[in-house]
């Protein structure tokens, strides 16, 4: 569990996003014939988050109004945050 909180704007509403879980599986470095699955071969991220209001309380109204595009935006922002944070 990470508990990182990012400031964002969703549906033109300022809010916070709490990252509940984040896992990045890097791409497999060997032959595709030896890899357990296609997901492992290419790598993937698992991200769970909660939308909060500006006071840090859960914001279900905004979370329910989110579209797939909004969700993709939030996931991209979280991914960018962790990639920058743990960049080598």
Protein Blocks (a to p, Z undefined) as FASTA:
>chain_A
ZZpacdddeehiacddddfbdcdddddfbdfklpfbfklmnopaddddddddfkopacfk
lmmmpcfklmmmmmmmmmmmmmmmmpZZ
